[in-house]
């Protein structure tokens, strides 16, 4: 049985298959949807030089911050973000936990 909560395995989310699927999801579905719903303005992208590491911070307003920030990131930096998500909201159901790791690269 799949472990849930704090014990949910997330290492697979950093693998090649998950990164490839995430890129497809963001490029063809989530990114266009965010751009349709919002006015996305990126400032300072020219300052992101080199291979990193970088810290990107959003002024947290809602759970939509994650997808908006990932849409605003350059493609080469989109796969790197890892941030915690509330266990009680995202990791208590196997389906939600899987989607959270696959689409948003998050951990409990």
C-alpha positions as CSV (number, residue, x, y, z in Angstrom):
1,X,0.0,0.0,0.0
2,X,1.3,3.5,-0.9
3,X,2.3,5.5,2.1
4,X,0.6,8.8,2.6
5,X,1.2,12.0,4.6
6,X,4.8,12.7,5.5
7,X,5.9,9.3,4.3
8,X,4.8,9.7,0.7
9,X,7.7,8.9,-1.6
10,X,8.7,11.9,-3.8
11,X,12.1,10.8,-5.2
12,X,10.4,9.6,-8.4
13,X,9.3,13.2,-9.1
14,X,12.9,14.2,-9.9
15,X,13.4,11.4,-12.4
16,X,13.5,11.8,-16.2
17,X,10.0,10.5,-16.9
18,X,8.4,12.8,-14.4
19,X,10.4,15.8,-15.6
20,X,9.5,15.0,-19.2
21,X,5.8,14.7,-18.3
22,X,5.9,17.9,-16.2
23,X,7.4,19.8,-19.1
24,X,4.6,18.6,-21.4
25,X,1.9,19.5,-18.8
26,X,3.3,23.0,-18.2
27,X,4.2,23.8,-21.8
28,X,0.9,22.8,-23.4
29,X,-1.7,22.9,-20.6
30,X,-0.9,24.8,-17.4
31,X,1.2,27.6,-18.9
32,X,-1.4,28.6,-21.6
33,X,-4.2,28.3,-19.0
34,X,-2.3,30.7,-16.6
35,X,-1.6,33.1,-19.4
36,X,-5.3,33.0,-20.4
37,X,-6.5,33.7,-16.8
38,X,-3.9,36.2,-15.7
39,X,-1.8,39.1,-16.9
40,X,1.7,37.5,-16.4
41,X,4.4,40.1,-16.2
42,X,8.0,38.9,-15.6
43,X,10.5,41.5,-14.4
44,X,14.2,40.9,-14.0
45,X,14.5,37.7,-16.1
46,X,17.6,39.1,-17.7
47,X,19.3,38.9,-14.2
48,X,19.0,35.1,-14.1
49,X,22.4,34.0,-15.5
50,X,24.4,30.9,-15.0
51,X,23.3,27.5,-13.8
52,X,22.2,28.6,-10.3
53,X,21.3,27.7,-7.6
54,X,18.6,30.4,-7.4
55,X,15.9,31.2,-4.9
56,X,12.5,32.3,-6.4
57,X,10.0,33.7,-3.9
58,X,6.3,34.5,-4.4
59,X,4.3,36.8,-2.2
60,X,2.0,34.0,-1.1
61,X,-1.7,34.9,-1.9
62,X,-3.1,31.5,-2.7
63,X,-2.3,28.0,-3.9
64,X,-2.3,29.4,-7.4
65,X,1.1,31.0,-6.6
66,X,2.8,27.8,-7.4
67,X,1.6,27.4,-11.0
68,X,1.9,31.2,-11.7
69,X,5.5,31.2,-10.4
70,X,6.4,28.0,-12.4
71,X,4.9,29.5,-15.6
72,X,6.9,32.7,-15.1
73,X,10.2,30.8,-14.7
74,X,12.5,30.2,-17.6
75,X,12.0,26.7,-19.0
76,X,15.5,25.7,-17.9
77,X,14.7,26.7,-14.3
78,X,11.2,25.3,-14.2
79,X,12.1,21.8,-13.2
80,X,14.3,22.7,-10.2
81,X,11.8,24.2,-7.7
82,X,11.0,22.1,-4.8
83,X,8.9,23.5,-1.9
84,X,6.9,22.0,0.8
85,X,3.1,21.7,0.6
86,X,0.7,21.1,3.5
87,X,0.4,17.4,4.3
88,X,-3.2,17.7,5.3
89,X,-4.3,19.3,2.0
90,X,-2.1,17.5,-0.6
91,X,-0.7,14.3,0.7
92,X,-3.6,12.4,2.5
93,X,-5.1,11.1,-0.7
94,X,-2.9,9.0,-3.1
95,X,-4.3,10.7,-6.2
96,X,-3.7,14.2,-4.9
97,X,-0.2,13.3,-3.6
98,X,0.7,11.9,-7.0
99,X,-0.5,15.0,-8.9
100,X,1.2,17.3,-6.5
101,X,4.6,15.7,-7.0
102,X,4.2,15.2,-10.7
103,X,2.8,18.5,-11.7
104,X,4.2,20.8,-9.1
105,X,7.4,19.0,-7.9
106,X,6.3,19.4,-4.2
107,X,7.0,17.4,-1.1
108,X,5.1,17.0,2.2
